[in-house]
Amino acid sequence: MADHGLTTTSAAASTATLAAALAATLGLAAASWGIAVWQMHGMDMGVATRLGSFAFFIAVWVVMMAAMMLPGAAPAVLRRAHASGGMRAVPLFIGSYLAVWTLVGAAVYALYRPHGPVAAAVVVIAAGVYEFTPLKRHFRRRCRDSVRSGFGFGLCCAGSSIGLMAILVALGVMSVTWMSVTAILVLAQKLLPPKAAADVPLALAITGLGIWIILAPSSVPGLTPPM
């Protein structure tokens, strides 16, 4: 009986830990959405968007990544909390995971320039092609596996989502609309197993979007700033 009681107590403590980890992860994501929408207000100029200073952009970017990426990372956070037996590992896991996306943001800042519809279209088409590659499938599979470190998990997920993030940067890095669309696609790819019936149409749709931009850029909502 004593052993049964101990097991029950341990199970209850584990459940409470997982619930707290999930609440913290999703709560941080929800708060980040609110902050990001506020920070990005009035900044979206489509392909002509300017990033501002490095410090400002990175501050906005990290909040964006927390909003977009943490919901899909929740299963990994829960696995880490369960493996460590407590909440102490969760902040380090989330922090190191977001550190990877901070490095991605630094690369974006270094490479990004306001551009035209043709450049945006080329990036979108390349992102569509990337969805077909074995490298994408490898990183997507690794992003769904158990990874001990947040940094390692972040590297896998960055490799999986880099094409989708390139679309966001190309079409409107400060667009809440494109941010929302990208976040939904990233979440779906993290939580759902790969299936050609869904993945191939998505890749074709992305490629088709790039072709649409080339043929009729003015018809793509929010792509170019109003004259």
Secondary structure, 3 states (H helix, E strand, C coil): CHHHHHHHHHHHHHHHHHHHHHHHHHHHHHHHHHHHHHHHCCCCCHHHCCCCCHHHHHHHHHHHHHHHHHHHHHHHHHHHHHHHCCCCHHHHHHHHHHHHHHHHHHHHHHHCCCCCHHHHHHHHHHHHHHCCCHHHHHHHHHHCCCCCCHHHHHHHHHHHHHHHHHHHHHHHCCCHHHHHHHHHHHHHHHHCCCCHHHHHHHHHHHHHHHHHHHHCHHHCCCCCCCC
